[in-house]
């Protein structure tokens, strides 16, 4: 049996599934599938479509596209669930150490925060940039599919999954409540925050205390401070879209803005960004090494629309 990148991605998905099931069993956590039935149904529907277009009405392009979409949803789902299990380890918070590293590097988060917040337009742009993480997660695969770059997409998928696993593993030993609580608020102020104001801390504390046992899929939260996955994802988005000329520079601008917004809208320490960048580079290097072990894929057997072929041709001509 020929090993392809598509199969390699399935091996990663399988490994992430095993890690998620195992870690949830150890942490005594369950997943409330009924809280968001659309998500598992979407994954099942995409897999069914992939099989349909592979065997019943052969169209290998549509089969590959729907398969990749299902794989991406599974990678994101298992990756986020792993971070929940990681937080149940209940290691001491590392905020003091992370803040001390920032100070040793001469990085003043308060001055940076004030600089951004004193400029309303800049603060608003930072907020939108920070929130672009999930929309880009959907857009990047779509762009690479239209550009007929499925092998490149699969390499990026491997990197993304590896980065999620690494982030969850590292965060087991470096839990942090985040800078906005540790630095910006006194315990008295935090205790009086209105219930309508979102913070991730109640979920984090419940996981660490062992009082949260069922994870709802309709309200998955970001719980990790170090390393910053927003930073990891931004760098991997830039890497993924660098091969598509029309979106290369917009992607660089948007994701540099995303990283710049992370200490403000994500309440991260600066060292979290360094950790996130290290995870991204390591994941990309690992995915590159893995992809050298397998064929580039089955491009000769995947028929693509003419528009996609033309876009791919122009992309290669300009690189």
C-alpha positions as CSV (number, residue, x, y, z in Angstrom):
1,X,0.0,0.0,0.0
2,X,1.4,3.4,-1.1
3,X,1.8,5.8,1.8
4,X,0.6,9.3,0.9
5,X,0.3,12.6,2.7
6,X,-3.4,12.1,3.0
7,X,-2.8,8.8,4.8
8,X,-0.1,10.5,7.0
9,X,-2.7,13.1,8.1
10,X,-5.1,10.3,9.0
11,X,-2.3,8.7,11.2
12,X,-2.0,12.1,12.9
13,X,-5.8,12.3,13.4
14,X,-5.8,8.8,14.8
15,X,-2.9,9.6,17.2
16,X,-4.7,12.7,18.4
17,X,-7.9,10.7,18.9
18,X,-6.1,8.1,21.0
19,X,-4.4,10.9,23.1
20,X,-7.7,12.7,23.6
21,X,-9.5,9.5,24.7
22,X,-6.7,8.4,26.9
23,X,-6.2,11.8,28.6
24,X,-10.0,12.3,29.1
25,X,-10.2,8.9,30.7
26,X,-7.3,9.8,33.1
27,X,-8.9,13.2,33.8
28,X,-12.4,11.7,34.2
29,X,-13.7,14.0,31.5
30,X,-16.5,13.4,29.0
31,X,-17.6,15.2,25.9
32,X,-21.3,16.4,25.6
33,X,-21.9,15.6,21.9
34,X,-25.5,16.7,22.2
35,X,-24.3,20.3,23.0
36,X,-23.3,20.8,19.4
37,X,-24.7,18.0,17.2
38,X,-23.9,20.0,14.0
39,X,-20.2,19.5,14.5
40,X,-20.1,15.7,14.5
41,X,-22.8,15.7,11.8
42,X,-20.6,18.0,9.7
43,X,-17.6,15.7,10.1
44,X,-19.7,12.6,9.3
45,X,-21.2,14.3,6.3
46,X,-17.9,15.4,4.9
47,X,-16.5,11.9,5.3
48,X,-19.6,10.4,3.6
49,X,-19.2,12.8,0.7
50,X,-15.5,11.9,0.3
51,X,-16.4,8.2,0.1
52,X,-19.2,8.9,-2.3
53,X,-17.0,10.9,-4.7
54,X,-14.2,8.3,-4.4
55,X,-16.3,5.1,-5.0
56,X,-19.8,5.9,-6.2
57,X,-19.4,8.8,-8.5
58,X,-15.7,9.1,-9.0
59,X,-14.4,12.7,-8.7
60,X,-11.1,12.5,-7.0
61,X,-10.8,16.3,-6.6
62,X,-14.1,16.5,-4.6
63,X,-13.2,13.4,-2.7
64,X,-9.8,14.9,-1.7
65,X,-11.4,18.3,-0.8
66,X,-14.1,16.9,1.4
67,X,-11.6,14.5,3.1
68,X,-9.3,17.3,3.9
69,X,-12.1,19.4,5.3
70,X,-13.1,16.6,7.6
71,X,-9.5,16.0,8.7
72,X,-9.1,19.7,9.6
73,X,-12.2,19.7,11.7
74,X,-11.0,16.6,13.6
75,X,-7.6,18.1,14.1
76,X,-9.0,21.3,15.5
77,X,-11.5,19.4,17.7
78,X,-9.0,16.9,19.2
79,X,-6.4,19.6,19.6
80,X,-8.8,21.9,21.6
81,X,-10.0,19.0,23.7
82,X,-6.4,18.0,24.6
83,X,-5.9,21.5,26.1
84,X,-8.9,20.8,28.5
85,X,-7.3,17.6,29.6
86,X,-3.9,19.3,30.1
87,X,-5.4,21.8,32.5
88,X,-6.6,19.1,34.9
89,X,-2.9,18.3,35.7
90,X,-3.1,21.1,38.3
91,X,0.6,22.1,38.3
92,X,1.3,25.4,40.1
93,X,0.6,28.5,38.1
94,X,3.7,29.9,36.3
95,X,2.5,33.5,36.0
96,X,5.3,34.8,38.3
97,X,8.0,33.1,36.2
98,X,6.6,34.2,32.9
99,X,6.3,37.8,34.1
100,X,9.8,37.7,35.5
101,X,11.1,36.6,32.1
102,X,9.4,39.6,30.4
103,X,10.9,41.9,32.9
104,X,14.4,40.4,32.4
105,X,14.0,41.0,28.7
106,X,13.0,44.6,29.3
107,X,9.5,44.1,27.9
108,X,6.9,46.4,29.5
109,X,3.4,45.0,29.0
110,X,1.6,47.8,30.7
111,X,3.3,50.4,28.5
112,X,2.4,48.4,25.4
113,X,-1.2,47.9,26.6
114,X,-1.6,51.7,27.2
115,X,-0.1,52.5,23.8
116,X,-2.7,50.4,22.0
117,X,-5.7,51.3,24.2
118,X,-5.0,55.0,24.0
119,X,-5.5,54.8,20.2
120,X,-9.1,53.6,19.7
121,X,-8.7,52.8,16.0
122,X,-5.6,50.8,16.7
123,X,-7.3,49.0,19.6
124,X,-10.3,48.1,17.3
125,X,-8.0,46.8,14.6
126,X,-6.1,44.7,17.1
127,X,-9.3,43.2,18.3
128,X,-10.4,42.2,14.8
129,X,-7.0,40.9,14.0
130,X,-7.0,38.7,17.1
131,X,-10.4,37.3,16.3
132,X,-9.3,36.3,12.8
133,X,-7.8,33.1,14.1
134,X,-10.8,30.8,13.4
135,X,-12.0,32.5,10.2
136,X,-8.5,32.0,8.8
137,X,-8.6,28.3,9.9
138,X,-11.5,27.9,7.4
139,X,-10.1,30.3,4.7
140,X,-6.6,28.9,4.5
141,X,-7.6,25.4,3.4
142,X,-10.2,26.8,1.0
143,X,-7.6,29.0,-0.7
144,X,-5.1,26.2,-1.0
145,X,-7.8,23.9,-2.4
146,X,-8.8,26.4,-5.0
147,X,-5.1,27.0,-5.8
148,X,-4.8,23.2,-6.4
149,X,-2.1,22.9,-3.7
150,X,-3.4,19.8,-1.8
151,X,0.0,18.4,-1.0
152,X,1.0,21.8,0.5
153,X,-2.3,21.9,2.4
154,X,-1.7,18.5,3.9
155,X,1.8,19.4,5.0
156,X,0.3,22.5,6.7
157,X,-2.4,20.2,8.3
158,X,0.3,18.0,9.7
159,X,2.1,21.1,11.2
160,X,-1.1,22.5,12.6
161,X,-2.0,19.2,14.4
162,X,1.6,18.7,15.7
163,X,1.6,22.3,17.0
164,X,-1.7,21.7,18.8
165,X,-0.4,18.5,20.4
166,X,2.9,20.3,21.4
167,X,1.0,23.2,22.9
168,X,-1.2,21.0,25.0
169,X,1.8,18.9,26.2
170,X,3.9,22.0,27.2
171,X,0.9,23.7,28.9
172,X,0.6,20.8,31.3
173,X,3.8,22.0,33.0
174,X,3.3,25.8,32.4
175,X,-0.3,26.6,33.3
176,X,-1.0,30.3,33.8
177,X,-4.0,32.3,34.7
178,X,-3.0,35.0,32.1
179,X,-1.6,38.5,32.4
180,X,-4.9,40.3,32.7
181,X,-5.7,38.6,36.0
182,X,-2.1,38.3,37.4
183,X,-1.0,41.9,36.4
184,X,-4.0,44.0,35.5
185,X,-6.5,43.1,38.2
186,X,-6.4,42.9,42.0
187,X,-8.2,39.9,43.5
188,X,-10.9,42.3,44.8
189,X,-11.6,43.8,41.3
190,X,-11.6,40.3,39.7
191,X,-14.1,39.0,42.3
192,X,-16.5,41.8,41.3
193,X,-16.3,41.4,37.6
194,X,-19.9,41.2,36.2
195,X,-21.0,37.7,35.1
196,X,-21.7,39.1,31.6
197,X,-17.9,39.8,31.1
198,X,-16.2,36.7,29.7
199,X,-13.1,35.3,31.2
200,X,-11.7,31.8,30.8
201,X,-10.7,31.6,34.5
202,X,-13.9,29.9,35.8
203,X,-13.5,27.0,33.4
204,X,-9.7,26.8,34.1
205,X,-10.3,26.7,37.9
206,X,-13.1,24.2,37.6
207,X,-10.8,21.8,35.5
208,X,-8.0,22.2,38.0
209,X,-10.3,21.6,41.0
210,X,-11.9,18.6,39.3
211,X,-15.4,20.0,39.5
212,X,-15.9,20.2,35.7
213,X,-16.4,16.8,34.1
214,X,-18.4,17.3,30.9
215,X,-17.0,19.4,28.1
216,X,-19.6,21.2,25.9
217,X,-18.8,21.5,22.2
218,X,-20.9,24.7,21.8
219,X,-18.6,26.8,24.0
220,X,-15.0,25.6,23.6
221,X,-12.6,28.1,25.2
222,X,-8.9,29.0,24.8
223,X,-7.3,28.0,28.1
224,X,-3.6,28.1,27.3
225,X,-1.3,31.0,28.1
226,X,2.1,29.5,27.4
227,X,2.9,28.9,24.6
228,X,0.6,31.2,22.7
229,X,-1.2,29.2,20.0
230,X,-2.4,32.4,18.4
231,X,1.2,33.1,17.6
232,X,1.9,29.5,16.4
233,X,-1.2,29.6,14.1
234,X,-0.4,33.1,12.7
235,X,3.1,31.9,11.7
236,X,1.7,28.8,10.1
237,X,-0.9,30.8,8.2
238,X,1.8,32.9,6.8
239,X,3.8,29.8,5.8
240,X,0.7,28.2,4.2
241,X,-0.3,31.2,2.1
242,X,3.2,32.2,1.0
243,X,2.8,30.1,-2.1
244,X,-0.4,31.9,-3.3
245,X,0.7,35.3,-4.7
246,X,-2.6,37.2,-4.5
247,X,-3.0,36.6,-0.8
248,X,0.6,36.3,0.3
249,X,1.1,39.9,1.5
250,X,-2.4,40.4,2.9
251,X,-1.8,37.2,5.0
252,X,1.6,38.5,6.2
253,X,0.0,41.9,7.2
254,X,-3.0,40.3,8.9
255,X,-1.1,37.7,10.8
256,X,1.6,40.1,12.0
257,X,-1.3,42.2,13.3
258,X,-2.7,39.1,15.0
259,X,0.6,38.5,16.8
260,X,0.9,42.1,17.8
261,X,-2.6,42.0,19.3
262,X,-1.9,38.8,21.3
263,X,-0.5,40.6,24.4
264,X,-3.5,43.0,24.4
265,X,-6.6,41.0,23.4
266,X,-5.2,37.6,24.4
267,X,-3.7,39.0,27.7
268,X,-0.5,37.1,27.0
269,X,2.9,37.7,28.4
270,X,5.5,38.5,25.7
271,X,7.4,35.3,26.4
272,X,4.2,33.4,25.4
273,X,4.7,34.7,21.9
274,X,8.3,33.4,21.8
275,X,7.1,30.0,23.0
276,X,4.4,30.0,20.3
277,X,6.9,30.9,17.6
278,X,9.2,28.1,18.7
279,X,6.3,25.6,18.6
280,X,5.3,26.8,15.1
281,X,8.9,26.5,13.7
282,X,9.4,23.1,15.3
283,X,6.0,21.8,13.9
284,X,6.7,23.1,10.4
285,X,10.2,21.5,10.5
286,X,8.7,18.2,11.7
287,X,5.9,18.2,9.0
288,X,8.5,19.0,6.4
289,X,10.6,16.1,7.5
290,X,7.6,13.7,7.6
291,X,6.5,14.8,4.1
292,X,9.9,14.0,2.7
293,X,9.2,10.4,3.7
294,X,6.2,10.1,1.5
295,X,5.2,10.9,-2.2
296,X,4.0,14.4,-2.7
297,X,0.5,12.9,-3.3
298,X,-1.6,11.7,-6.2
299,X,-1.7,14.9,-8.3
300,X,-1.9,13.1,-11.6
301,X,-5.1,11.3,-10.5
302,X,-6.9,14.3,-9.0
303,X,-8.8,16.2,-11.7
304,X,-9.2,19.8,-10.8
305,X,-11.5,22.5,-12.2
306,X,-10.0,24.6,-15.0
307,X,-10.1,27.8,-12.9
308,X,-8.1,26.1,-10.1
309,X,-5.6,24.9,-12.6
310,X,-5.1,28.3,-14.0
311,X,-4.7,29.8,-10.6
312,X,-2.1,27.2,-9.7
313,X,-0.2,27.8,-12.9
314,X,-0.1,31.6,-12.2
315,X,1.0,30.9,-8.7
316,X,3.9,28.7,-9.8
317,X,5.0,31.2,-12.5
318,X,5.3,34.0,-10.0
319,X,7.1,32.1,-7.2
